[in-house]
Amino acid sequence: MGSGAADPSDRQQGSDPDALYAPFRSRATRIVSIVVIVAIVAGWVVFVPLTNRFDQPPRNFQISTAALALVFCVFLHLVGSVAAFPSRDGLRVRNILGTRWLDWEQIVSVRFGERDWVQLDLSDGRVLSVLAIQQVDGERARAAARRLATLVAEAEHPSGDR
């Protein structure tokens, strides 16, 4: 029906050439991050009125738990916002603590190595993890890894021979 419901591997084969360049994101990681952030905020919102019932509410404790909750929420936001953005020129990978730009020529191979996420073998001998494609997403992640490998292969053979 709607294009939003299509499997990424189906979109890759479809008539829309831009679907191949759709961003990569881990659905399960985003959902878990959002749920835990909501739980932390809700817990703090319940915590404050409960501690306000004391004769001398522990303001310092309330403030420190708010700061701790904020730190956890920021970290969970960073975890939930990992993504990889392909373009015709290369791949921008946004992991938890940084973003890296790669030209397609820098990527030698795409694999699900020993880790639970995709790893890129780079031409300089290093390995870059792409946390946006995680095995926890099942077939969706495998389709995303195939799509990324297709993009790398197309960069190696730009004539379009497939």
C-alpha positions as CSV (number, residue, x, y, z in Angstrom):
1,M,0.0,0.0,0.0
2,G,1.9,3.1,1.3
3,S,5.6,3.4,0.5
4,G,6.3,3.7,4.2
5,A,5.2,0.1,4.8
6,A,7.6,-1.3,2.2
7,D,10.5,-3.4,3.2
8,P,13.8,-1.6,2.5
9,S,14.9,-4.5,0.2
10,D,11.7,-4.1,-1.8
11,R,12.4,-0.3,-2.1
12,Q,15.9,-1.1,-3.3
13,Q,14.5,-3.0,-6.3
14,G,11.7,-0.6,-6.9
15,S,11.4,2.2,-9.4
16,D,12.5,4.9,-7.0
17,P,16.3,5.3,-7.4
18,D,16.4,7.6,-4.3
19,A,15.2,4.8,-2.1
20,L,18.6,3.3,-2.3
21,Y,20.0,6.4,-0.6
22,A,17.4,6.4,2.3
23,P,19.0,6.9,5.7
24,F,19.9,3.9,7.8
25,R,18.5,3.8,11.4
26,S,18.1,1.1,14.0
27,R,14.4,0.8,14.7
28,A,14.7,-1.3,17.9
29,T,17.3,0.9,19.4
30,R,15.3,4.0,18.8
31,I,12.1,2.5,20.3
32,V,14.0,1.2,23.4
33,S,15.7,4.6,23.9
34,I,12.4,6.5,23.7
35,V,10.6,4.1,26.1
36,V,13.4,4.3,28.6
37,I,13.6,8.1,28.4
38,V,9.9,8.3,29.0
39,A,10.2,6.0,32.0
40,I,13.0,8.0,33.5
41,V,11.1,11.3,33.1
42,A,7.9,9.7,34.4
43,G,9.8,8.3,37.4
44,W,11.3,11.7,38.2
45,V,7.9,13.4,37.8
46,V,6.4,10.9,40.3
47,F,9.5,11.1,42.6
48,V,9.3,14.9,43.2
49,P,5.7,15.0,44.5
50,L,6.3,12.0,46.7
51,T,9.4,13.6,48.3
52,N,7.6,16.9,48.7
53,R,5.3,15.3,51.2
54,F,8.2,15.2,53.7
55,D,8.3,17.9,56.4
56,Q,11.6,19.0,54.9
57,P,11.7,18.0,51.2
58,P,15.2,17.0,50.1
59,R,15.7,19.7,47.5
60,N,19.4,18.9,46.9
61,F,18.4,15.3,46.3
62,Q,15.6,16.2,43.9
63,I,18.0,18.5,42.0
64,S,20.8,15.8,41.8
65,T,18.4,13.1,40.7
66,A,17.1,15.6,38.0
67,A,20.7,16.1,36.8
68,L,21.4,12.4,36.8
69,A,18.1,11.7,34.9
70,L,19.1,14.4,32.4
71,V,22.5,12.8,31.8
72,F,20.9,9.4,31.3
73,C,18.3,10.9,28.9
74,V,21.0,12.7,26.9
75,F,23.0,9.5,26.6
76,L,19.9,7.5,25.5
77,H,19.1,10.2,23.0
78,L,22.6,9.8,21.5
79,V,22.2,6.0,21.4
80,G,18.7,6.3,19.8
81,S,19.9,8.9,17.2
82,V,22.6,6.8,15.6
83,A,22.2,6.9,11.8
84,A,24.0,6.6,8.5
85,F,23.2,8.9,5.6
86,P,24.3,7.7,2.2
87,S,24.6,10.1,-0.8
88,R,26.0,9.8,-4.3
89,D,29.3,11.1,-3.0
90,G,29.7,8.9,0.1
91,L,28.4,7.9,3.5
92,R,28.0,10.0,6.7
93,V,28.0,7.8,9.8
94,R,26.7,9.3,13.0
95,N,27.5,7.0,16.0
96,I,27.1,7.7,19.7
97,L,30.1,10.0,20.1
98,G,30.8,11.4,16.7
99,T,30.2,11.7,13.0
100,R,32.5,10.6,10.2
101,W,32.3,11.2,6.5
102,L,33.5,8.5,4.1
103,D,33.9,8.6,0.4
104,W,32.6,5.4,-1.2
105,E,36.1,4.6,-2.4
106,Q,37.3,4.4,1.3
107,I,35.0,1.5,2.1
108,V,36.4,-1.9,1.1
109,S,33.7,-4.2,2.5
110,V,30.5,-4.3,4.6
111,R,30.1,-7.0,7.2
112,F,28.3,-8.1,10.3
113,G,31.6,-9.1,12.0
114,E,31.9,-10.3,15.6
115,R,29.7,-7.4,16.7
116,D,26.0,-6.9,16.7
117,W,26.2,-4.1,14.2
118,V,27.6,-3.6,10.7
119,Q,31.3,-2.9,10.4
120,L,33.0,-1.3,7.5
121,D,36.5,-2.3,6.5
122,L,38.2,0.8,5.3
123,S,41.0,1.2,2.8
124,D,43.4,2.5,5.5
125,G,43.1,-0.8,7.4
126,R,40.8,0.5,10.1
127,V,37.3,-0.7,10.9
128,L,34.4,1.6,11.4
129,S,31.2,0.4,13.2
130,V,27.9,1.5,11.9
131,L,25.6,1.4,14.9
132,A,22.6,2.4,12.8
133,I,22.4,-1.2,11.3
134,Q,22.1,-3.6,14.2
135,Q,21.3,-7.3,14.2
136,V,18.5,-6.8,16.7
137,D,16.4,-5.4,13.8
138,G,16.5,-8.9,12.2
139,E,15.7,-9.1,8.5
140,R,15.3,-5.3,8.3
141,A,19.0,-5.0,9.3
142,R,20.1,-7.7,6.9
143,A,18.3,-5.9,4.1
144,A,19.9,-2.6,5.2
145,A,23.4,-4.3,5.2
146,R,22.7,-5.6,1.6
147,R,21.6,-2.2,0.5
148,L,24.8,-0.6,2.0
149,A,26.9,-3.3,0.3
150,T,25.1,-2.5,-3.0
151,L,26.0,1.2,-2.6
152,V,29.6,0.3,-2.0
153,A,29.6,-2.1,-5.0
154,E,28.0,0.6,-7.3
155,A,30.8,3.0,-6.3
156,E,33.4,0.4,-7.4
157,H,31.6,-0.1,-10.7
158,P,30.0,3.3,-11.5
159,S,29.0,2.2,-15.0
160,G,25.8,0.7,-13.5
161,D,26.6,-2.9,-14.6
162,R,24.6,-5.2,-12.4
